[in-house]
């Protein structure tokens, strides 16, 4: 019979290799799993003789118990044979076949015990080897953990150094920020001081607006005529200069109503300027009628001349005043003022910077 034709008597599966045992009683084949025999025991500790007399579990359980005449509870049997139980002669009280069977069974039992001991010893050696390998693995793992712990400690030290440096940089930045805030405040104060000084240099200047432009017109003579119309007599030496300022607009390139350029008048004394301003305030609504200017008569205005910064700030303040319903926004002596309501109870506010716009008209005005 070939190996491919061998069928296990326990699981009824084909045995494809030579790892099997054959029962000496029923002559059936069993693989090692069904025979309950390990491979190590099969190859190392089971002798060839033992394999020849091996019996399966079923056959071993059906085998009758052997009579043990040496049991102390039972009396000594004299003249009784094992096979028949008949009385025999005392010289033949020992059955040779029975002794041979008993010796054979004891040999099998001792062989099984020795195989068990050898298997346990092999298992112990395997466990020792496993423990040795595990110890080596644990040692390598401990070494790796120790190295990793050292690296982590080093990284923590570097992190502490970086944190300390960051704290120093933040403290330095905070100090520099405070210094920058102080510097910005000082710069703003210097800008205000310079603007006030520039404004003071214009204390004798006026702006005359809404006067139609005329080619080759003598502006100093025109200023004297306008002053006479306001009721102020000006001597020739009272007017230092009179010029139009701003970009000249070309009517062909900018169709529609053109905004005439203002006339900047510099007077010899501040008192003369104040008289002209007061006369212009008293005679509000006066027009260019009778001044000999082309076009329809129109209303003209005398105003204080402001620096560029003050002029932009005044324009912004007037726009915010109109949007928020403030009654008065005006200038006097180069300063910008605002009052919400008429009367003594209304506070007069001074506006010198963009921050003052937020303080007077609200933070959303900035």
C-alpha positions as CSV (number, residue, x, y, z in Angstrom):
1,X,0.0,0.0,0.0
2,X,1.4,3.4,-0.9
3,X,1.3,6.5,1.4
4,X,-1.4,8.1,-0.6
5,X,-3.7,5.2,0.1
6,X,-3.3,5.3,3.9
7,X,-6.5,6.5,5.7
8,X,-6.4,7.6,9.3
9,X,-8.7,5.3,11.4
10,X,-9.5,8.3,13.7
11,X,-10.2,11.4,11.5
12,X,-10.7,9.3,8.3
13,X,-8.3,11.6,6.4
14,X,-5.6,10.6,4.1
15,X,-2.1,10.4,5.6
16,X,0.3,11.9,3.0
17,X,3.5,11.4,4.9
18,X,5.1,8.6,7.0
19,X,4.2,10.2,10.3
20,X,1.7,7.6,11.5
21,X,1.4,4.6,13.9
22,X,-0.3,1.3,13.2
23,X,-2.2,-0.5,15.9
24,X,-0.9,-3.9,16.6
25,X,-4.4,-5.2,17.4
26,X,-6.9,-3.7,14.9
27,X,-4.1,-3.1,12.3
28,X,-5.5,0.4,11.6
29,X,-3.4,3.4,10.8
30,X,-3.5,6.7,12.9
31,X,-1.8,10.0,12.3
32,X,0.1,11.6,15.1
33,X,-2.7,13.9,16.1
34,X,-5.2,11.1,16.5
35,X,-2.6,8.9,18.2
36,X,-1.9,11.8,20.7
37,X,1.8,11.5,20.0
38,X,4.1,14.5,19.5
39,X,6.5,14.7,16.6
40,X,9.5,14.9,19.0
41,X,8.4,11.9,20.8
42,X,7.7,10.0,17.6
43,X,11.2,10.7,16.2
44,X,13.3,10.8,19.3
45,X,12.0,8.6,22.1
46,X,9.8,5.9,20.5
47,X,11.7,2.8,19.6
48,X,11.0,0.6,16.7
49,X,9.9,-2.2,18.9
50,X,7.5,0.0,20.8
51,X,6.0,1.2,17.5
52,X,5.4,-2.4,16.5
53,X,3.4,-3.3,19.7
54,X,1.6,0.1,19.9
55,X,-2.1,-0.1,20.3
56,X,-4.8,2.5,19.7
57,X,-7.0,3.9,22.5
58,X,-9.9,1.7,21.5
59,X,-8.0,-1.6,21.5
60,X,-6.1,-0.7,24.7
61,X,-9.4,0.0,26.5
62,X,-10.9,-3.4,25.3
63,X,-7.9,-5.3,26.6
64,X,-8.8,-7.4,29.8
65,X,-7.1,-6.6,33.1
66,X,-4.2,-8.8,34.1
67,X,-4.5,-10.9,37.2
68,X,-2.1,-9.7,39.9
69,X,-1.6,-12.6,42.3
70,X,0.8,-10.5,44.4
71,X,-2.0,-8.3,45.7
72,X,-1.8,-8.3,49.5
73,X,-5.6,-8.3,50.0
74,X,-5.9,-11.4,48.0
75,X,-4.4,-14.5,49.5
76,X,-1.6,-16.3,47.9
77,X,-3.0,-18.7,45.2
78,X,-1.5,-22.1,45.5
79,X,-1.9,-24.6,42.7
80,X,-4.1,-22.4,40.5
81,X,-3.2,-21.8,36.8
82,X,-3.8,-18.5,35.1
83,X,-5.5,-19.9,32.0
84,X,-7.8,-22.6,33.4
85,X,-7.9,-21.9,37.1
86,X,-7.4,-25.6,37.9
87,X,-5.3,-27.0,40.6
88,X,-1.8,-28.0,39.6
89,X,1.2,-29.2,41.2
90,X,3.1,-26.7,43.4
91,X,6.2,-27.0,41.3
92,X,4.2,-25.7,38.4
93,X,2.4,-22.8,40.1
94,X,4.0,-20.2,38.0
95,X,2.7,-19.9,34.5
96,X,5.5,-19.0,32.1
97,X,3.2,-17.3,29.6
98,X,1.8,-15.1,32.2
99,X,5.2,-14.0,33.4
100,X,6.3,-13.2,29.9
101,X,3.2,-11.1,29.3
102,X,3.6,-9.2,32.6
103,X,7.2,-8.5,31.9
104,X,6.3,-7.3,28.5
105,X,3.7,-4.9,29.8
106,X,6.0,-3.6,32.5
107,X,8.6,-3.0,29.8
108,X,6.1,-1.0,27.8
109,X,5.1,1.0,30.8
110,X,8.7,1.8,31.7
111,X,9.3,2.8,28.1
112,X,6.4,5.2,28.2
113,X,7.6,6.7,31.4
114,X,11.1,7.1,30.1
115,X,9.7,8.7,26.9
116,X,7.7,11.1,29.1
117,X,10.8,12.0,31.1
118,X,12.8,12.6,28.0
119,X,10.0,14.7,26.6
120,X,9.9,16.8,29.7
121,X,13.6,17.2,29.6
122,X,13.4,18.3,26.0
123,X,10.6,20.7,26.9
124,X,12.7,22.1,29.8
125,X,15.6,22.7,27.4
126,X,13.3,24.4,25.0
127,X,12.0,26.6,27.8
128,X,15.5,27.4,28.8
129,X,16.4,28.4,25.3
130,X,13.3,30.5,25.0
131,X,14.1,32.2,28.3
132,X,17.7,32.8,27.2
133,X,16.4,34.4,23.9
134,X,13.8,36.4,25.9
135,X,16.5,37.7,28.3
136,X,18.6,38.8,25.3
137,X,15.6,40.5,23.8
138,X,14.8,42.2,27.1
139,X,18.4,43.3,27.4
140,X,18.4,44.8,23.9
141,X,15.0,46.4,24.7
142,X,16.3,47.9,28.0
143,X,19.4,49.2,26.2
144,X,17.2,50.8,23.5
145,X,14.9,52.3,26.2
146,X,17.9,53.6,28.0
147,X,19.3,55.2,24.8
148,X,15.9,56.6,24.0
149,X,15.6,58.0,27.5
150,X,19.0,59.7,27.1
151,X,17.9,61.2,23.8
152,X,14.6,62.4,25.3
153,X,16.5,64.0,28.3
154,X,18.9,65.7,25.8
155,X,15.9,67.0,23.8
156,X,14.2,68.2,26.9
157,X,17.4,70.1,27.8
158,X,17.5,71.7,24.3
159,X,13.8,72.6,24.6
160,X,14.5,74.3,27.9
161,X,17.3,76.2,26.3
162,X,15.1,77.2,23.4
163,X,12.3,78.2,25.8
164,X,14.6,80.4,27.8
165,X,15.9,82.0,24.6
166,X,12.3,82.6,23.4
167,X,11.4,84.2,26.8
168,X,14.4,86.5,26.5
169,X,13.5,87.4,22.9
170,X,9.9,88.0,23.9
171,X,11.0,90.2,26.8
172,X,13.3,92.0,24.5
173,X,10.5,92.5,21.9
174,X,8.2,93.7,24.7
175,X,10.8,96.2,25.8
176,X,11.4,97.3,22.2
177,X,7.7,97.5,21.6
178,X,7.4,99.8,24.6
179,X,10.3,101.8,23.3
180,X,8.7,101.9,19.9
181,X,5.4,103.1,21.4
182,X,7.3,105.8,23.2
183,X,9.1,106.8,20.0
184,X,5.9,106.8,18.0
185,X,4.3,109.1,20.6
186,X,7.3,111.4,20.5
187,X,7.3,111.4,16.7
188,X,3.6,112.3,16.7
189,X,4.3,115.1,19.2
190,X,7.1,116.3,17.0
191,X,4.8,116.2,13.9
192,X,2.2,118.3,15.8
193,X,4.8,120.7,16.9
194,X,6.2,121.1,13.4
195,X,2.7,121.5,12.0
196,X,1.9,124.2,14.6
197,X,5.1,126.0,13.7
198,X,4.3,125.8,10.0
199,X,0.9,127.1,10.7
200,X,2.3,130.0,12.7
201,X,4.4,130.9,9.7
202,X,1.2,131.5,7.8
203,X,-0.3,133.9,10.3
204,X,-0.4,136.7,7.7
205,X,-1.8,134.6,4.8
206,X,-5.4,134.4,3.5
207,X,-7.1,132.3,0.9
208,X,-9.6,134.0,-1.4
209,X,-11.8,131.4,-3.2
210,X,-14.5,131.4,-5.9
211,X,-13.0,134.3,-7.8
212,X,-13.2,133.6,-11.6
213,X,-9.8,133.4,-13.3
214,X,-8.9,136.0,-15.9
215,X,-5.8,136.1,-18.0
216,X,-3.2,138.8,-17.2
217,X,-5.3,140.0,-14.3
218,X,-3.4,142.1,-11.7
219,X,-4.2,140.1,-8.5
220,X,-2.9,142.7,-6.1
221,X,-5.2,145.3,-7.6
222,X,-8.0,142.7,-7.4
223,X,-7.3,142.1,-3.7
224,X,-7.6,145.9,-3.1
225,X,-10.9,146.0,-4.9
226,X,-12.3,143.1,-3.0
227,X,-11.2,144.6,0.3
228,X,-12.9,147.9,-0.6
229,X,-16.1,146.0,-1.3
230,X,-15.8,144.5,2.2
231,X,-15.3,147.9,3.7
232,X,-11.6,147.6,4.4
233,X,-9.1,150.1,2.9
234,X,-5.8,148.5,2.0
235,X,-2.6,150.5,1.1
236,X,-0.4,149.2,-1.6
237,X,2.3,148.2,0.9
238,X,-0.2,146.1,2.9
239,X,-0.3,143.4,0.2
240,X,3.0,141.5,0.0
241,X,2.0,139.0,-2.7
242,X,-1.1,137.5,-4.3
243,X,-0.9,134.3,-6.5
244,X,-3.1,131.5,-7.5
245,X,-2.1,128.1,-6.3
246,X,-2.9,124.6,-7.7
247,X,-2.8,122.8,-11.0
248,X,-4.0,124.7,-14.1
249,X,-7.0,122.9,-15.6
250,X,-7.5,122.8,-19.4
251,X,-11.1,123.3,-20.3
252,X,-10.8,121.2,-23.4
253,X,-9.6,118.2,-21.5
254,X,-11.9,118.6,-18.4
255,X,-15.3,119.5,-19.8
256,X,-18.1,120.7,-17.4
257,X,-17.9,123.2,-14.6
258,X,-14.3,123.9,-13.6
259,X,-13.3,124.7,-10.1
260,X,-11.3,127.9,-10.1
261,X,-8.0,128.0,-8.3
262,X,-7.8,129.9,-5.0
263,X,-5.8,133.0,-4.5
264,X,-3.2,133.0,-1.7
265,X,-2.7,136.5,-0.3
266,X,0.2,137.4,2.0
267,X,-0.3,140.6,3.9
268,X,2.3,142.7,5.7
269,X,0.7,142.5,9.1
270,X,-1.5,140.1,11.0
271,X,-3.8,142.9,12.0
272,X,-4.7,143.6,8.4
273,X,-5.5,139.9,7.9
274,X,-7.7,139.9,11.0
275,X,-9.6,143.0,9.7
276,X,-10.3,141.3,6.4
277,X,-11.5,138.1,8.1
278,X,-13.8,140.0,10.4
279,X,-15.2,142.0,7.5
280,X,-15.8,138.8,5.5
281,X,-17.6,137.2,8.4
282,X,-19.8,140.3,8.9
283,X,-20.7,140.6,5.2
284,X,-21.5,137.0,4.5
285,X,-23.1,136.5,1.1
286,X,-21.2,139.2,-0.7
287,X,-20.7,138.5,-4.4
288,X,-18.3,139.5,-7.2
289,X,-20.8,142.0,-8.6
290,X,-19.2,145.3,-9.5
291,X,-15.6,143.8,-9.5
292,X,-15.4,143.8,-13.3
293,X,-14.9,140.0,-13.5
294,X,-16.3,137.9,-16.4
295,X,-19.3,135.7,-15.9
296,X,-22.3,135.8,-13.6
297,X,-21.8,137.3,-10.1
298,X,-20.9,134.6,-7.6
299,X,-20.3,134.5,-3.9
300,X,-16.6,134.6,-2.7
301,X,-15.0,133.8,0.6
302,X,-12.0,134.8,2.7
303,X,-10.5,132.0,4.9
304,X,-7.4,131.5,6.9
305,X,-4.7,129.7,5.0
306,X,-3.9,126.3,6.5
307,X,-1.1,123.9,6.1
308,X,-1.6,120.8,4.0
309,X,-2.1,118.6,7.1
310,X,-4.5,121.0,8.7
311,X,-6.4,121.4,5.5
312,X,-6.9,117.7,5.1
313,X,-7.9,117.4,8.8
314,X,-10.3,120.3,8.5
315,X,-12.0,118.7,5.4
316,X,-12.3,115.4,7.3
317,X,-13.7,117.1,10.4
318,X,-16.4,119.0,8.3
319,X,-17.4,115.7,6.6
320,X,-17.8,113.9,10.0
321,X,-19.6,116.8,11.5
322,X,-22.2,116.8,8.7
323,X,-22.6,113.0,8.9
324,X,-23.1,113.1,12.7
325,X,-25.2,116.3,12.9
326,X,-22.7,118.6,14.5
327,X,-23.7,122.3,14.0
328,X,-20.3,124.0,14.0
329,X,-16.9,123.0,12.6
330,X,-14.6,126.0,12.0
331,X,-11.0,127.4,12.2
332,X,-9.5,130.3,14.1
333,X,-5.9,131.3,14.2
334,X,-4.9,128.1,12.4
335,X,-6.7,125.8,14.9
336,X,-9.7,123.6,14.1
337,X,-12.7,123.6,16.5
338,X,-16.0,121.7,16.7
339,X,-19.2,122.2,18.7
340,X,-22.2,120.0,18.5
341,X,-24.9,122.4,19.7
342,X,-25.1,126.2,20.0
343,X,-25.1,127.8,23.4
344,X,-22.8,127.9,26.5
345,X,-23.7,124.3,27.5
346,X,-22.1,122.8,24.4
347,X,-18.4,122.0,24.7
348,X,-16.0,123.4,22.2
349,X,-13.5,120.7,21.1
350,X,-10.1,121.3,19.6
351,X,-8.9,119.0,16.8
352,X,-5.2,118.7,16.2
353,X,-4.8,115.1,14.9
354,X,-6.6,112.0,13.6
355,X,-6.8,110.7,17.1
356,X,-8.8,113.8,18.1
357,X,-11.3,112.9,15.4
358,X,-12.0,109.6,17.1
359,X,-12.2,111.3,20.5
360,X,-14.6,113.9,19.3
361,X,-16.8,112.1,16.8
362,X,-16.4,108.5,17.9
363,X,-13.9,105.7,17.5
364,X,-15.4,104.6,14.2
365,X,-14.5,108.0,12.8
366,X,-10.8,107.1,12.5
